[in-house]
Amino acid sequence: MTDLVAAPGADTAQTAIITGTLPPNDGDRPLAWAPYEPAPKKRRTGLWVGLGVGTLLIAAGAASMVLIAPGTTIAGIPVGGLTPGAAADVVSSRLAGVEVAFTDVNGDPSVTGADLGASVDAAALANEAFAEHPMWNLGAWMPDPIAADIALDTEVAHDKLRSLLPTTYEDAVDAGVVFDAASKSYVITPAESGTGVDLDALTASIASTITDGGDVVSYSGAPAEAPAAVSDAEATTVADQLNTMLGTLGFYVGEERTVPVAPEVAATWLEVVDDDGELRITADEAAIQTTVDKLPGLVNREPVNAEVVVNSGGDVLSEITAGVNGRALGDVSQAASEFAEQLQNGEAAYALEVTEPAFTTTTLHRYIDLNLSNQRAVLYQNGNVVHSWPVSSGLPATPTPTGNFTVFAHTRIQDMVGRDYVTEDVPFNTWFAPDIAFHGAYWHNNFGQQMSHGCVNMPVWQAEYVYNWAPVGTEVSVHW
């Protein structure tokens, strides 16, 4: 049985004629199948070449979307053709690896940027470089250099350099503030400069070297002046602040500084400390508590009741005692800690919370009754007899007028002048009618009898009492 010959396009391994029978013949010439020849494959070389070039162009276009433009530099460091991430790594690595070789000292010591804690915001600068100068923007190629702010870690750098250059370093002394007991005020202790390496100048030299394309910075390690971190001017500012506080420091009730704090006591509360080159006021809570414990005895008080003299109508004629409200201290359990915090912030007045029990007012109705019949003056207060004294009123020819009067004036001493007399230096005159007064009489002792030209004579001490006891407006009743 004859196998079928593979159709065109079938596997060439199956194109051999595998049969044992004779092929058909055409007369004497046998007939035979033409051997199978696969159709030649089309050549696609041009297409593949085209695809390769296109792929490269696409890749190049894609790369230009993420790369920094050629010619771009950050702090003099070339970053063109790099991604922002790679650019940041290059800048950081270059800065860390830069060498600083010190001259003018023994031993040719050197350090790297990493040893000094050198840093720059490489990521931000790289992102800036890409944002402003992307490779796809041909107009952004070969831009001006991008400046970078290089910084050294002050503590790390000085620690490293101090061990590397021990003879270069001498510590500065900061200005300080202390309390002077003699003047009872705060004064400064002056600053003293030291020596060391000028980190600002060193940083500038590192930046300049890197910008110029160098890798080694040559820098003098000779001592440079190192000013104190706290200057005299800064210390003076703090001392002035404290001295101003001393003038107002205390515990207040309203606007009243009820419990002032003396400067020498405040000095046990307050101290100025140097906190890494910055002066700071501190307050001792325990010391403040000592004064807080005394506050009740210094603040609390009972009300002071008022006393006033009135007439029969209730009008106030004078104030004998001014009324003052009482005062009771509120909660001060947190006063010491709160005041300590205030003082550290420069606030010298601590407000106390108090309650104020109100005072009461006592009215004293005072009046004088003058009985001409028995020549006696009686002083009344709220209806009660205060004093009753014999006096000498006017003679029949110069009588003391009768009626109801009020005191209208007082004169401490004056001459009494009439048509036919002059009496000098008459003391303690309390005037209650025209040209009529109670007054002292030093020229006679015949009280209880009519003796005067109309005034009411009294012993000097009694006249002084009336002078002080009967204010203007005191009512006087004169009768037989």
SULUR-V709847 format. One record per pair of residues at least 12 apart in sequence whose C-alpha atoms are under 8 Angstrom apart, sorted by the first residue. I is the first residue (numbers start at 1). J is the second residue. D is the distance in whole Angstrom. If there is no record, write none. Layout:
((I,J,D) (I,J,D))
//
This chain:
((1,19,7) (2,18,7) (2,19,5) (2,20,7) (2,21,8) (3,17,8) (3,18,6) (3,19,7) (5,17,7) (8,36,7) (8,37,8) (8,38,7) (9,38,6) (9,39,7) (12,38,7) (15,35,7) (15,36,6) (16,35,8) (61,136,8) (64,134,7) (64,135,5) (64,136,5) (65,134,7) (65,135,7) (65,136,6) (66,83,6) (66,84,8) (66,130,8) (66,134,7) (66,135,8) (67,80,8) (67,81,5) (67,82,5) (67,83,5) (67,84,7) (67,130,7) (67,134,6) (67,135,6) (68,80,5) (68,81,5) (68,82,6) (68,83,6) (68,84,7) (68,129,7) (68,130,5) (68,133,6) (68,134,5) (68,135,5) (69,81,6) (69,130,7) (69,133,5) (69,134,5) (69,135,4) (69,136,7) (69,137,8) (69,138,8) (69,140,7) (69,141,5) (69,142,7) (70,135,7) (70,141,5) (70,142,6) (71,141,6) (71,142,4) (71,143,7) (72,129,7) (72,133,7) (72,141,7) (72,142,6) (72,143,6) (72,144,7) (72,145,7) (72,146,8) (73,144,8) (73,145,5) (73,146,6) (74,91,7) (74,125,7) (74,126,8) (74,129,8) (74,145,6) (74,146,5) (74,147,6) (74,148,7) (75,145,7) (75,146,6) (75,147,5) (75,148,5) (75,207,7) (75,210,7) (75,211,5) (76,145,7) (76,146,8) (76,147,8) (76,210,6) (76,211,4) (76,212,6) (76,213,6) (77,91,7) (77,94,8) (77,210,7) (77,211,7) (77,213,7) (81,135,7) (83,130,8) (84,123,7) (84,126,5) (84,127,6) (84,129,8) (84,130,6) (85,123,7) (85,126,7) (87,122,8) (87,126,6) (88,122,5) (88,123,5) (88,125,8) (88,126,5) (89,122,8) (91,122,6) (92,119,7) (92,120,7) (92,122,6) (95,113,6) (95,114,8) (95,118,7) (95,119,7) (95,210,8) (96,112,6) (96,113,4) (96,114,4) (96,115,8) (96,118,7) (96,119,8) (97,112,6) (97,113,6) (97,114,7) (97,215,8) (98,112,5) (98,113,5) (98,206,8) (98,210,8) (98,215,5) (98,216,6) (98,217,7) (99,111,6) (99,112,4) (99,113,6) (99,215,6) (99,216,5) (99,217,6) (100,112,6) (100,113,7) (100,206,8) (100,216,6) (100,217,5) (100,218,6) (100,219,7) (101,216,7) (101,217,6) (101,218,5) (101,219,6) (102,218,6) (102,219,5) (102,220,5) (102,221,5) (103,218,7) (103,219,6) (103,220,5) (103,221,6) (103,222,8) (104,220,6) (104,221,6) (104,222,6) (105,165,8) (105,220,8) (105,221,6) (105,222,7) (109,164,7) (115,156,8) (115,157,7) (115,160,7) (116,152,6) (116,153,6) (116,156,6) (116,157,4) (116,158,8) (116,160,7) (117,151,8) (117,152,5) (117,153,5) (117,156,6) (117,157,6) (118,150,7) (118,151,6) (118,152,4) (118,153,6) (119,150,6) (119,151,5) (119,152,6) (119,153,8) (120,148,7) (120,149,6) (120,150,5) (120,151,6) (121,148,8) (121,149,8) (125,146,8) (125,148,7) (129,146,7) (150,203,7) (150,207,7) (151,203,7) (152,199,7) (152,203,7) (154,199,8) (158,197,8) (161,197,8) (162,196,8) (165,221,7) (167,223,8) (168,195,7) (168,196,5) (168,197,7) (168,221,7) (168,222,6) (168,223,5) (168,224,8) (169,194,7) (169,195,5) (169,196,4) (169,197,8) (169,223,7) (170,194,5) (170,195,5) (170,196,7) (171,193,8) (171,194,5) (171,195,7) (171,196,8) (172,191,8) (172,192,6) (172,193,5) (172,194,4) (172,195,7) (172,226,7) (172,227,7) (172,228,5) (172,229,8) (173,191,5) (173,192,5) (173,193,6) (173,194,7) (173,228,6) (174,190,7) (174,191,5) (174,192,7) (174,228,5) (174,229,6) (174,230,5) (174,231,7) (174,277,7) (175,188,7) (175,189,5) (175,190,5) (175,191,4) (175,192,7) (175,228,7) (175,230,5) (175,231,6) (175,232,5) (175,234,8) (175,235,6) (176,188,5) (176,189,5) (176,190,7) (176,191,7) (176,230,8) (176,232,8) (176,235,6) (176,272,8) (176,273,8) (176,274,7) (176,279,8) (177,189,6) (177,235,6) (177,236,8) (177,238,7) (177,239,6) (177,272,6) (178,271,8) (178,272,7) (179,267,6) (181,264,7) (184,263,6) (184,264,6) (185,243,6) (185,263,7) (186,239,5) (186,240,8) (186,242,7) (186,243,6) (187,236,8) (187,239,6) (188,232,7) (188,235,6) (188,236,6) (188,239,7) (189,232,8) (190,231,8) (190,232,6) (191,228,6) (191,230,7) (191,231,6) (191,232,6) (192,227,7) (192,228,6) (193,225,7) (193,226,6) (193,227,5) (193,228,5) (194,225,6) (194,226,5) (194,227,6) (194,228,7) (195,223,5) (195,224,5) (195,225,5) (195,226,5) (195,227,8) (196,223,5) (196,224,5) (196,225,6) (196,226,6) (197,221,7) (197,222,8) (197,223,6) (197,224,6) (197,226,8) (198,224,6) (198,225,8) (198,226,7) (202,219,7) (205,217,7) (205,219,8) (229,277,5) (229,278,8) (230,277,6) (230,278,7) (230,279,7) (235,279,7) (238,279,8) (241,346,7) (242,346,8) (245,346,7) (245,347,7) (245,348,5) (246,261,8) (246,262,8) (246,263,6) (246,266,7) (246,348,7) (248,260,8) (248,348,6) (248,349,7) (249,261,6) (249,266,8) (249,348,4) (249,349,5) (250,348,7) (250,349,5) (250,350,6) (251,349,6) (251,350,5) (251,351,6) (251,352,6) (252,349,6) (252,350,6) (252,351,5) (252,352,6) (253,351,6) (253,352,6) (253,353,7) (253,354,7) (254,351,7) (254,352,8) (258,298,8) (258,299,7) (259,295,8) (259,298,7) (259,299,8) (268,284,8) (268,287,7) (269,283,5) (269,284,5) (269,285,7) (269,287,6) (269,288,6) (270,282,6) (270,283,5) (270,284,7) (271,283,6) (280,344,8) (281,343,8) (281,344,5) (281,345,8) (282,340,8) (282,343,8) (282,344,5) (283,340,5) (283,341,7) (283,343,7) (283,344,6) (284,340,7) (285,336,5) (285,337,6) (285,339,8) (285,340,6) (286,336,7) (288,336,5) (288,339,8) (288,340,7) (289,335,8) (289,336,5) (292,332,7) (292,335,7) (292,336,7) (295,329,8) (296,328,8) (296,329,6) (299,327,7) (299,328,7) (299,329,6) (300,326,7) (300,327,5) (300,328,5) (300,329,6) (301,326,5) (301,327,5) (301,328,7) (302,325,8) (302,326,5) (302,327,7) (302,357,8) (303,323,8) (303,324,6) (303,325,5) (303,326,4) (303,327,7) (303,357,7) (303,358,6) (303,359,5) (304,322,8) (304,323,5) (304,324,5) (304,325,6) (304,326,7) (304,359,6) (304,360,8) (305,321,7) (305,322,7) (305,323,5) (305,324,7) (305,359,5) (305,360,5) (305,361,6) (305,362,7) (306,319,8) (306,320,8) (306,321,5) (306,322,5) (306,323,4) (306,324,7) (306,359,7) (306,360,6) (306,361,4) (306,362,6) (307,319,6) (307,320,5) (307,321,5) (307,322,7) (307,323,8) (307,361,6) (307,362,5) (307,363,6) (307,364,7) (308,320,5) (308,321,7) (308,361,7) (308,362,6) (308,363,5) (308,364,6) (309,363,6) (309,364,5) (309,365,6) (309,366,7) (309,471,8) (310,363,6) (310,364,6) (310,365,5) (310,366,7) (310,474,8) (311,365,5) (311,366,7) (311,367,8) (311,473,7) (311,474,6) (311,475,7) (312,365,6) (314,365,8) (317,471,6) (317,472,7) (317,473,6) (317,474,7) (318,471,6) (323,359,6) (323,360,7) (323,361,7) (324,358,8) (324,359,6) (325,356,6) (325,357,6) (325,358,5) (325,359,5) (326,356,5) (326,357,5) (326,358,6) (326,359,7) (327,354,6) (327,355,6) (327,356,4) (327,357,6) (328,354,5) (328,355,5) (328,356,6) (328,357,8) (329,352,7) (329,353,6) (329,354,5) (329,355,7) (330,352,7) (330,353,5) (330,354,5) (330,355,7) (331,353,7) (332,352,8) (364,381,6) (364,382,6) (365,380,8) (365,381,5) (365,382,5) (365,383,8) (366,379,7) (366,380,6) (366,381,5) (366,382,6) (366,470,7) (366,474,6) (366,475,7) (367,379,6) (367,380,5) (367,381,7) (367,470,8) (367,474,6) (367,475,5) (367,476,6) (367,477,8) (368,380,6) (368,474,8) (368,475,6) (368,476,5) (368,477,6) (369,476,6) (369,477,5) (369,478,6) (370,476,7) (370,477,6) (370,478,5) (370,479,6) (371,478,6) (371,479,5) (371,480,6) (372,393,7) (372,478,7) (372,479,6) (372,480,5) (373,479,8) (373,480,5) (374,390,8) (374,448,7) (375,390,6) (375,391,5) (375,392,6) (375,393,7) (375,448,5) (375,449,7) (375,450,7) (376,388,7) (376,389,6) (376,390,4) (376,391,6) (376,448,7) (377,389,5) (377,390,6) (377,391,7) (390,447,6) (390,448,5) (390,458,8) (391,447,5) (391,448,5) (391,449,7) (391,456,7) (391,457,6) (391,458,5) (392,446,7) (392,447,5) (392,448,5) (392,449,5) (392,450,5) (392,451,5) (392,452,7) (392,456,6) (392,457,5) (392,458,7) (393,449,7) (393,450,5) (393,451,6) (393,452,6) (393,453,8) (393,454,6) (393,455,6) (393,456,5) (393,457,6) (394,450,5) (394,451,6) (394,452,4) (394,453,5) (394,454,4) (394,455,6) (394,456,7) (395,450,5) (395,451,6) (395,452,6) (395,453,6) (395,454,7) (396,450,8) (397,453,8) (398,452,7) (398,453,5) (398,454,5) (399,453,7) (399,454,5) (400,436,8) (400,453,8) (400,454,4) (400,455,6) (400,456,8) (401,433,8) (401,454,8) (401,478,7) (402,477,8) (402,478,5) (402,479,5) (402,480,8) (403,477,6) (403,478,5) (403,479,6) (404,475,7) (404,476,6) (404,477,5) (404,478,6) (405,432,6) (405,433,6) (405,475,6) (405,476,5) (405,477,6) (405,478,8) (406,432,5) (406,433,8) (406,472,7) (406,473,5) (406,474,5) (406,475,4) (406,476,6) (407,430,7) (407,431,6) (407,432,4) (407,433,8) (407,470,7) (407,471,7) (407,472,5) (407,473,5) (407,474,5) (407,475,7) (407,476,7) (408,430,8) (408,431,6) (408,432,6) (408,433,8) (408,472,5) (408,473,6) (409,430,6) (409,431,5) (409,432,7) (409,472,6) (410,428,7) (410,429,6) (410,430,5) (410,431,6) (410,467,7) (410,472,8) (411,427,8) (411,428,6) (411,429,5) (411,430,7) (412,427,6) (412,428,5) (412,429,6) (413,425,6) (413,426,5) (413,427,4) (413,428,6) (413,429,7) (414,426,5) (414,427,7) (426,439,7) (426,440,7) (426,441,7) (427,439,6) (427,440,5) (427,441,8) (427,460,7) (427,463,8) (427,464,8) (428,440,6) (428,460,8) (428,463,6) (428,464,5) (428,467,6) (429,463,7) (429,467,7) (430,466,7) (430,467,6) (430,470,8) (432,476,7) (435,455,8) (436,454,6) (436,455,5) (436,456,8) (437,455,5) (437,456,6) (438,455,6) (438,456,5) (438,457,6) (438,458,7) (438,463,7) (438,466,8) (439,455,7) (439,456,6) (439,457,6) (439,458,6) (439,460,7) (439,463,5) (439,464,8) (440,457,6) (440,458,5) (440,459,5) (440,460,4) (440,461,7) (440,462,7) (440,463,5) (440,464,7) (441,457,6) (441,458,6) (441,459,6) (441,460,6) (442,459,7) (442,460,7) (445,459,8) (447,459,8))
//
